[in-house]
């Protein structure tokens, strides 16, 4: 009996030692399957997948990515969401709030990661940033008083600014909060705001005509996937009409905007990849708080300033993280 017990004990111990090795081997052999929904290919996606590669998920080896691009047609998001849910993927990543809402309506079980979100609580995606609940987590670009900071930088760089045209996508439910914050900041700074709403690509021509007629002192872009898709077009218009512009994403200043101030988007996408890694290793999105920005980037385009005939005060230049000559 003693020998039998010893043998059973040895077998059990061996099993406990072998099990982790078996699990690790299974993990190593697994092909992870991720879905991606976006309005179009965005270069920032490369940051996400490059960091996943650094974490051990290599596309073409142990990672399969199902990409769905709407080419600016938000009405296709429900179709894409249903399609990816049918594939029973390990994870879905989306780049815009309307796509996230479509996925939320399509599944309560497949984990969803939303990088660089605007207002996930306000639009009903999650219960709170600290405790998302459900199957959704991600990173948020919002920070207290960020729109006040953008307007303040405009006023400090161009002291004569009193009227600012605000270009924003009213079809994106997350932008309702952004517009409220812009209004609050404008009231505090005593700036007259002109709301220039777009809901689709065809609206930009109308908005440009309105701004050409009303002649604001400056332009503020509320960035989302629709407005940023047309970022170069907006910046070109602003230069042609000699309107200084403030964008909210550091990666679009080269399109010709005068300035940009916002969360470091590369950081937010890398942190979203970290969240994806945790989920693929077994963590529940419900227990992973939405992460908020810790790094911000202020960029000034002096080439555009020269074209507009503006001299940016030295005090403002010294605060910039990057100055484009």
Secondary structure, 3 states (H helix, E strand, C coil): CHHHHHHHHHHHHHHHHHHHHHHHHHHHHCCEEEEEEECCCCCHHHHHHHHHHHCCCCECCCEEEEEEECCCCHHHHHHHHHHHHHCCCCEEEECCHHHHHHHHHHCCCCCEEEEEECCCCCCCCCCCCCCCCCCEEEEECCCCCHHHHHHHHHHHHCCCCCEEEEEEECCCCCHHHHHHHHHHHHHHHCCEEEEEEECCHHHHHHHHHHHHHHCCCEEEECCCHHHHHCHHHHHHHHHHCCCEEEECCHHHHHHCCCEEEEECHHHHHHHHHHHHHHHHCCCCHHHCCCEECCCEEEEEEHHHHHHHCCCCCHHHHCCCCEEEC
